[in-house]
Amino acid sequence: MEEWGQFEDAPINVSQLEYIGQLLKHSNIDHDERESIERIMNDLTELEAHELIIKLSWNQLDPIPCGFNYGQRDIVKHQRKLQQ
């Protein structure tokens, strides 16, 4: 397995860019930070994109308490979070 250090200077790839866009839609970050990310995300490296994906993944809104549309999988995921 290759190490991340080899990808530090590689530009962001299309799948990372699309995933960041999806995560931004339901992330729990303030408006200014969201706009800042949208401005710079095309210029990120693969490593920076990976770190941003992790950050945005940890800051996703839970669809059940927020009143979004949700399915059985979301309910099970929410129950597991509550049990931890």
Summary of the structure (lengths in Angstrom):
residues: 84
radius of gyration: 15.2
end to end distance: 32.1
largest distance: 42.2
contacts: 190
relative contact order: 0.16
helix: 69%
strand: 5%
